[in-house]
Amino acid sequence: MKRIILITSILCLVHGYNHAQEIKETGNLFYKDNKLYTGLYTSYFDNGNLTVEMQVKEGKKHGKVRIYFENGQLNEIRSYKNNLMHGKWELFNEEGIKVSVARYKKGIKHGKWLIWNSKGILLYELRYKNGRKCGTWKNYDDNGNLLSVRKYRSAQM
């Protein structure tokens, strides 16, 4: 009986310790033990597969973020700087085929965007500058044949 009580007490202590170590997101910031968290944040689906893994710095997303489908396949790779999307964003379908690549600068669309269909055939080539359409935009059909071209003057802020 003493042994059962001892084991139960140890399990309660371990559970309490793990609970105290949880990382929580509040208002788009990450906390651990009521302090802004720095380190790797991970989350899991009920089946045990990874949902998300991201770098956090002083409570904010900072660096690479990887988001997964429930089947374990990679869904997105994003880059953040000071809690804003910054750099390349890649999107994949559940079969692992890349379906888009985009770029952000301080949370705003900036740079070349490419969008493919589920077979990997290019559908769109787009450009943004400081969140505004710019340059040459191209639209292709499902076989990769050019359908249309639009030109936008360089965006000025």
N, C-alpha and C positions, 0 to 999 in steps of 0.2 A: 504494500500500500504506500509506504514511504517513497518507494522507487517511482510509482506512478505519479505521485504528487511532485516529486523532483523533476521528472521528465516534463510534466505539464507546465510547471513553473518556468523551466528553461525555454520551452516552446513559446510561452507567452512573452517572455523577455525578448526572444529573437524576433517575434512578430512585431512587438512594440518598437524595437530598434529599427527594423526595416521600414516600418510605417513612418518613423521620424525622419528617415533618409529620403523619402519620396520627393521628387521634383514636381512642382506644381506651376501651372501657367495661370497667371492672373493679369488681365488687362494687357495681353500681348508681351508680358515679361515673365521670365522663369525664375522661380524661387526654390531654394532648398534651405530648410531650417530657418525660414523667414528672412533669408538673406538672398540678394541677387546671385544667381547661380552662374558659374563659369565651368565649362567642361562639355562632355558628350552627353546629349539627351537621346534616349531611345524609348520607343513605345512599341507594343506588340498587339497583334490580333489575338482573339480568344484561342485560335488554333496554335499559337506559339510563334507564328511567323512575324517577322519584323514589319511594323507599320511605317515607322519613321526613325531616322537617325540624323542628328544635326549637331553642329557645333554651336555652343552658346557662350557669349562673352558678356560678363556683367549684366546678365539677365536677358540679353538681346540675341536674336539669331545673328550669327556672324561666321561666315564661311560656307562650306558645302552642306546642303540638306538633301537627303535621299529619302524618297517616299516610295513605298512598295504596294503592289496589289496583294490581296489576301493569299493568292497562290504563290507568293514569294518573288514574283517577277518584278523587276524595277519599273516604276511608273514615271518618276520625275527625278531630275537632278537640278537643284537650284543653287544659286550663289547669293549670299546675303552680306551686307555690310551695314552695321549699326541698325539692324532690324528692317532694312529696306532691301528689296531685290536689287542686286548689283552684279552685272556680269551675265554669264550664259545661263539659260534655262533650257533644259532638254526634256522632252516628253516622249514616252514610249507606250505602245499598246501592250496588251496582256501577252502577246506572242513575242515580245522583246524587240519589235521593229520600231525604230525611231520615227515618230510622226511629226515632230516639230523641234525647231531650235530657234530661240529668240534671245534677245539681249536687252538688259535693263541698265540704267544708270541712275543711282539714287532713287530707285522705286519708279522710274519713268521709262517707258519704251524708248530705246535708243539703239540704233544699229540695224543690222540685217536680220530678217526673220525668214525662215524657210518652213514650209508645211508640206508634208507628204501624205499620200493615202496609205491604207493599211498594207499595201503591197510594196511600199517604199518608193512609189513614183511621185516625183515632185509635182505639187499642185499650185503652190504660190511662192513667189519671191517678193518680199516686201522690205521697205526701209522706213525707219523712223529717226527723227532727230529731235531730241528733247520732247518726246511725246507726240510729235506731229508727223504726219505723212510727208515723206520727201523722196526724191530720186525716182527711179523707174520701178513700177510695180508690174509684175507679170503673173498671169493666170494661165494654168495648163489644164488640159482634160485628163481623164483617168489613164490615158495611154502616154501622157507626157508631151502631147502636142500643144504648142502655144495657141491660146485662145484670144488673149487680149493683153495689151500693154497700155499702161497709164503713166504719165509723167507728172510729178509734183515738184513745184519749185522748192528750193531749200527752205526749210522752216526757219523762221527767225523768232527769237523770244524777246 
